[in-house]
Amino acid sequence: MNLRMDQGVEMADRAILLAQFDAARKHSERLSETLSAEDHGIQSMPDTSPAKWHLAHTTWFFEALVLCPYMPGYAPFDPRFFELFNSYYEALGPRHPRAQRGLLSRPSLDVVRTYRRHVESHLRTFLAIATDIEFAAIQATVILGIHHEQQHQELLLTDIKHGFSCNALLPAVNPNPLTSNAKTRPAVWVAFPGGPKQVGHSGEGFAFDNEGPRHTAWLTPFVLASRPVTCGEYRTFMQDGGYHRPEFWLSDGWACRQSEQWEAPLYWRAAATGEWEEFTLHGLHTIDREAPVCHVSYYEAAAYAAWAEARLPSEFEWEHAAAQADPVHRFEWTHLHPRLVEKADAGLQALFGEVWEWTQSAYLPYPGFQPWAGPAAEYNGKFMINQMVLRGGSCVTPPDHLRRTYRNFFPPAARWQFSGIRLAKDCS
C-alpha cells in the first residue's frame, strides 16, 4: 500500500502502533457494551449491518490481511469466518450476502468477542516479536486496519440508530438527556478568493488512497455559510412547501421524494402538539431548532439550497475553506447528536465533527489516482460511481479520524448517516 513509512524500525514505532491498535479496539467495545445480545443482531435495511457483524468484520480484517499472510504458524480462529465476515473483497473469496447479515444468529456475540480477543492477542504478540522486515511488511496494513475499524465504529452507531428507530419502544442507545443548543446567530457569508488551489492529501501521516494525489484545482471566488443549516431553518423550508415544490428538486430527487414519500428529514415525526419530534441515539426528543439539521439526503440538501437561492459547495471549495479551521473533534459519549457551539468570531463554525456536509461533487478519482496494491485495491476505487462526496465528519465520528482531505461518500438518496447542509454561493 502506498502509505508513507520512515526508513528503519524503532521499538517506539511498535509501541505507538500497539497503543493506537488498543485504543481503537477498546473504543469499539465501549460502543458495544450498552447493547444487549439481541441488539447486536438486528439489521433494519440492506444498507446497514448488525453491530455484531461490525465487531467481527473489523477483526476479520486484521486476521485476513495481517495474521494469515504474514505471521508464521498462525492458524485461523475459524476458517468459516472468512466467508461470513468478508465485506466486499472479491480477491479474498466468497462473501455472505450483505442484505442477509441479520440472519447470522450464529456465531453468538460471546463467540465473536472471543474471536476479537484471539486476534488481538496474536496481533499484539506478532507486533512484539516480528523481525524488522516483517514489521515493515505489516505496518501499513495495521495502520489501515485501525482506520478501517474507526469507520465501522461510526457505522455501528448509525446502523443501530436506524434499527432502534424501527422499534415501537424507541429505545435509546444512551439514556443521558440531550442539552439544548444556545440561540444561534444568523449565518453570515465568508468570502474566499478564486484561483489555483492545492487540494488533496499532502503525504504527511495517514490518508486513504482516494484522498490523493495532491493536485491543483481552479476555484472561482465564492462565499461559504459560516455555519450549517439548523433544524429551525430547515423547518421554514418545509413550511414553505419545500417538499411539494418540484422547482427546487433535481429530477431524480423529485422522483425519489415521491416514491419514498419524504415529508421531513429521516427520524422526524409529527407530534400531536403540532411540533416535530426527532428520534436520536438518546431517544425521542422535540427537535432543537438551533441544532444543525441532519439525516437529509443529497437530494434534500440540494433542494434546500435551491430554495435558499444558494447552492452546495464543491468538495474543493470546502477543503480550501477548511484550511483555516482546526480539524479537532472530541467524541462525547454523553452527547451523541449534532450541536452548534458557536465561536465568538464570525468565521467558519462547526466544520468538523457535527454533521457530514454534502458537497455538489461527484465521487470521482483525482488526476493520477492509483489504488493501493493487493487486496486493499478494492478499498475505495471501485466505488467511484453514483456517489456524492461529503466532508467534515459527524458527532459520532471517532476521535483522531478527521482530516481536511477526508472524502466520505454515499449515494444521493442516503439519509441514515449524520448528513447535513452548509450553503455556498458564487461571488457576484
C-alpha angles and dihedrals in degrees: 000000000000097000121138112252126176118234116259129028121248126188088241089063090058093046092050092047092048091050090051091048093050092047092052093048093048092050090056091052091048091056091047101047097078092055124088122233088255091052090055092061104053124111112181099184138001093262093060131065132209117264089239090057092052090052091049098041094053087051092047088055093062093042097046099039102032117017102038097046099036115022111085113236096005114153119200116253090232119349090210090067090071089074097036097052105031107112110195107327104131091182091060098057140258124347137208107250112271095226091054100053089108089066092066099101085154132089091050124230089255091055091048090052090049088050090053093051091047094053093041091053093050094045092051090050092048093050089053100046103030116119118242089259092050092046091050089051095053103031097089093046093049090051090050090048091055092052090043089056090050089055090053092048088063091045091050090060097042091046096049089047090058091047094050090048088063091056115092088219089062092213122201122235087205117024094201110118119247119245118226123246119249117249108288124225118240111274115257130200117252112203127221127186122237130234137095112334130184112236135174133052116322096214098254115121127344124333134159116252092252091064093072169133099026110238145157121276122187113227127189116216111285144167127227127203113254093232141010122277111272130226090250092054091047090049088059089055089053093047089052090059095260093155091051102044110087092190089080097048135084111240094249090044093053091049090049092047090052097045093045092039093227114187100158141002117299112279094024114125129186108240125213088249091064092250123112124249127200129211110227138172084266093055130258117341137167106261114267104229091202096054122092112268112244143177094053124138126236087255091057092044092052091047092051091049091051091049089050090051090244137091140227118271122251114247090249092052089050093049093047091049091047091060087087093053130078111236094222120141128173112206107221117196089193093061115036095169135082117268135173116231102176123212120230094249125075095239128110114314132201097000091149134045106006110075132353104246119223116230128197090240122112114227102257136148118271117241108284094015114169122182119227119271124257125014091337088069085085094056100095116340099075091058094061095115135081093006135111127217124246125190140196110039129250142253090272097046107119122250116274092019101105129095134162089241097048110127115201116183138193138162112274093250095054114120109158094085121082091263122161145163138265117176130225136184138191114252109253 
